[in-house]
Amino acid sequence: MASEEHKAGGGGGRLRQILPLVGTVLLVGYMVRSTDLDAVGAAFAGADLTALLLTFVLGTAATWLADTGCLRWLVQRTLPLAAGATDRLGFRSLAGLKAASYVLNIVNYNAATLGMGWVVAKRRGVGFARGAAALAVLSWLDLVALAALVTVGMAAAPDLLGQDARLQASLRGLTLVIPLGAVAVVAVARMRERLPLVAQLAKEPEPGASGLRRLAHRLAVLVLDALAPLAALTAPAIAFGVLLRAGFVMLYVAVNFALMRAFGMQPDLGELLVLIPVMTVVGVVPLSVSGIGTTQLLARSLYARYVPVGIAAAPVIDAYTTALIFGFMLTRLLVAAPFLPSIGAELRQAEVPTEAG
């Protein structure tokens, strides 16, 4: 079935893989042509190396452990153990899994989520669709939290984004669409077993049913499995999850603040509470790999105010954003290295259960 799905969606999948790579090359090429490379080098040379290293190490540790805690909370509430299964997803186990996922996360966040979903499903004794969907709920909570933070930030500081009307309109559109979409998804998840077509197709086919009917049954069961984790969260749990992820974003605010200071910038912490969620939303748009180029170009305009007077802003900001992306990428790879052999061996062992847990 996996090969059939790959063939059916192969063209679109390849296009989704190629576009970020092309976008990265074009954006990085533009950045290189539009900046003073000597000045960028000077900004790196003048940075506080000790502060940089401390920010990378402490920032990586804090975000890794906080993310693991969120994962543990989510798994406990959305994936009840299958009968006879033992809980092999404690904090320590999930910390290793999250660290290993950083390797895939460099190229594609969704690939990392699917990889973790495979292992989570196997360890929890549930189907792959349910395991992957449970982790996707975390991304869903991230989007809701970011939309809320951007909405509050734009209301509290409407002039902070300057005169970029297109950016402001896009963000207002996103902060409207995301909550509405979130409510719709929750509503569908809540009534998933009462959706007429899905409920009908999910019934066991009659003996001798056609291959098309059996395929429709399997797809309907997959839909029910995929919606089950979100449906398992109560309204208070969703609100708590959104607060958890908003707090997680605050860790990145602190990391960016420290990194800017290391490059001699003079950031305003209150303003960063608004700007970092905006930058994160922009980085989520799949126009490049790991947000390389998209967030860096936007940073030139949003963070220019933090560069001391008399110093060219773009080279300093380019140095800071480059260090932010590649410094944490490298640190996370170092964190992932000890866990890769065991996770890789597990991925090669047994198949994930295909029945609902």
N, C-alpha and C positions, 0 to 999 in steps of 0.2 A: 504493500500500500504506500509505503514511503517513497518508493521509486515512481509510482504512478503520480503521486502528488508533486514530486519534483519535476516530472515531465510536463505536467499540466501547468505548473506555475513557473517553469524554468526561465522563460523569457523575461517575465516581470521580475523574478528574483535576481537574475543576472543584472538587469537594468538598475535595480535598487542597490546592488553591490558596486556597480561601476560608477554611478552618479556621484557618490561621496568621494571616490578616488579622484575623479575628474575635477570636482569642485575644489578638493584640497590642492591639487596641482595648480589650478588657475588662481585661487586665492593667495596661495603662498608665493606664486610667481609675481602677482601684483604687489604683494607686500614687499618683496625683495626689491622690485623696481622702484617702489615709491618711498623707500626709507634710506637713510644714510647708514650704511653698514658699518662704517668706521665709528660713527657715534653710538651705534648699538653695541659694538665691541667695547667702547669706552664705558658704557653704562654697566656692562657685565664686570669690567675690570674694577669699577668703582663701587660695586655692590659689597655689602657686608656679608662675607662668605660664611661666617659663623652663624649669623641670623638666618641665612638661606638654608643651611644644613639643618639647623634646629627646626625650622618651619616645615621642611620636607619630612623629617623624621617624626616630629610630634604631630604634625597635621595628618600624616598618613596613618599613624597609630590611632589617633582619636576618631577619624572618620571610619576607619576599618572596624574598630570595636563598636562604635555607635551603630553602624550599619548592620553589624552582626546581631546586636541587641534587637534592632527593629525586625530583622528576619526571624529571630527566635519568637518574638511576640506574635508575628504574623502566622508562622507555621502552627503554633499552638492553638490559634483561634480558627484557622481555616482548613486544617488538614488533620482531622481526628485519625488516630491510629487504626489501621485495618486489623481485623480480628487475628490474633496470634502474632502480630508484629511487635517488635520491641523498639522503643524510642532511641534511635541512633542519630538524633538531631539536637543534641544539647548545644550549649553555647560554644564549647570548644570545637566540636565537630563542624558547626556552621561557620566558625571563624576560619577554619582551614578551607572550607568550600568557597567562602566569599573571597579569600585571598587568591585561590587558584583561578577564580573567575576573572580576575584582573587581566589575565593574559588575553582572553577573548574580548574583554571589554575595550581593549585598545582599538580593535578593529570595528567592533559592532556591539552596542549595548544589548541588543535583542539576542544576539548569539550567546552572550554571557548568561542572560536570563534563561534561555533554553537549555544551556549546558547545566546550570544549577538545577533547573526544573527536572531534568533527567535523573540526577543523583537524588534529589529530594523525594521524587516519586518512588524510586527504588527503595530508599531507606524507610519511607513512611508506609510502604505497602499499598500505594494507590496507583491509578493510571497516570500515564505521562501527561495527558491533557489537564488533569486536575492539579498535578504538581506544578506544571509550567504556569497554569492560570493563577495559582496561589501566589507565585512570585511576581506575576504581572500585576497583581493587585497592589504591590508595593510601588510600581511605576505609576499606577493610577493614583495612588495617594500622593505621590510626588507631584504629579500634575495639578491636582486639586490644591495642595499646599502652596505651590508656586503661584498659581492663579490668585489665591487669596492674598499672598504676600505682595504680589505686583499690584493688585487692586487697592489694597490698603496704602501701599507706598505711593501710588500715583495720586490717590486722594489726599494724602498728607503732604506731599511735595509735588504739586502738578508741574512746576517749572524745572524740576531736576533733570528731565530728559532734554532740556533745551528746546529748540525750535523745530526739531525733526518731526513734522506732522505725520509723515508716513509711518515712522516707528511707533508713534503714540497711537495712531489709528489701528495698526496691526496688533499692538499689545491690548488695546481695549477690545478688539474683536476676539482675541484669544481668551482673555479673561471673562468674556461673556459666553463663548462657545464651550470652554472647558467645564464650567459648573453645570451648564445645561446638559452637556453630554454625559457628565458624571451622574446626574440625577436620572437620566434616561437609562443608563447602563444598570444602575442599582434597581430601577423599577423592573427592567427585563429580568435581571437575576432573581429578584424576589418572586416573580410570577412565572419562572422558567418552566415549571412542570404544568402550568395551566395554559401555555401558549398552544393554541389548537393544533397547528401543523406539527410542531416539535413533539408535543405529547402523543399525537397519533403515530408519527413515524418512530417514536422511541419504543412503542410496543413491540414485543417479540414477533417477528414475521411468522406467518403461517407456514407449516411444512410445505415444501415445494414452491415457496415464493420465488419470484424472479431475482436475478442478480442485482437489478436496479433497486428493488425493494430492500434487499439486504444491505446494500451500500447506503441507502437512505437511512436505514435503521442505525447503522454504525455512526453515520454523521450526526444524527439526532442525539445519540448517546454522548458523543464527543461534545456537542453543544451544552448538554446538561451538565457534564463533568466540568467544562470550562467555566460555567457560570456559578457552580456550587461554592467555590471559595469566597467570592464576593458576597453571595447570598448569606453565607455563614456569619458575616459581620453585622452586628446590631448597629443602630444609629449612634449610640454612645461610643461603640468601638471604632466606628469610622471617624468620628470627631476626634477621638484620642489618637488614632493613627495619623490623621492630618496634622495634629499638633506635634506628634513625634517627628514627622518628616520636616515640618517647619523648623523645629529645633535642630534637625540635622543640617538644614541649609545654613543655620546660624554658625555652625562649625566652619563652613566654607567662607562665611563673612570674616571670621577671625583669621583664617588662613590667608585670605587675600590682603587683609589689613596688615598682617605681619610681613608678608612678602613685599608689599608696596613700600613699607618702611625700610626694608632691607635694601631697596634700590634708591633710597633717598627721597621717595615721594612723601607727600604730606596728606594722607587720606583722612576723610571725615567719617568716623565710624557710623554715625547716624545715617549719613547719605548712603554708605555701602549697604546698610540694611535694606535699602530700596534697590540699589543698582545691581547687586549680586544676583537677586532673583531674576531681574530682567536679563542679565547676561546668561543665566542658566537656561531660561526659556529659549533664548536665541540659540544657545549651544545644542539644545535638543533637536532643533530642525535638522534633518538629515541631509545637509548640503555638503558636509565634509566629514572626514574621519576625526572622531573625538573633538569636534568643534574647532579644529585647527583652521585658522583663517577667518571664519565668521565672527567668533567672539573677539579675536584680536583686532580686527578692523573696527568693530563697534567700540572697543575699549579706547581706541585713539581719540574718539570724540567725547566719550563719557568720562574718561579719567584724566583728560588734559589739564583740568583745573587743579589736580594734585601734584603736578610737576612744578618745582620752584621756578619763580620768575627768572628769566635770563637763560634758561636751559631749554633746548629744543625738546618738545614734549613727545613727539612720535617715537624717536629712537629709544627713549627711556621706557615708554609704555610697551614697545615691541620687545625689549629685553625682558621686562617683567612678565608679559604674557607668555613668551617663549619658555622662560624658566618655569612658570606655573604649569604649563602643559607637559613639558618633557621632564621636568624635575620630578613631578609626582608620578609620571609614567614609569620612570626608571625606579623610583623608590618602591612603587607597588610591585614591579617585577621582582625586585629583591625580596619583598615580603612573600610573594607567590611561590618563589623557587622551592622552599622546603616542602611545600604541600603538593606540588605537581606530580611527583611519582605515585603517591598513594591514590590521589584522585584519578590520575590517568589509568592506573591499574583497575580501579573500580569501574571506570567507564568502559573498559574492555571486557569486563567479566560477563555478568548475566544481563538478560533483557529486562526492561522495565515492565511491570505488570500492565496489561492492557485493559483489565476490567476495572470498573469503578470501585474506589475504596470505600 
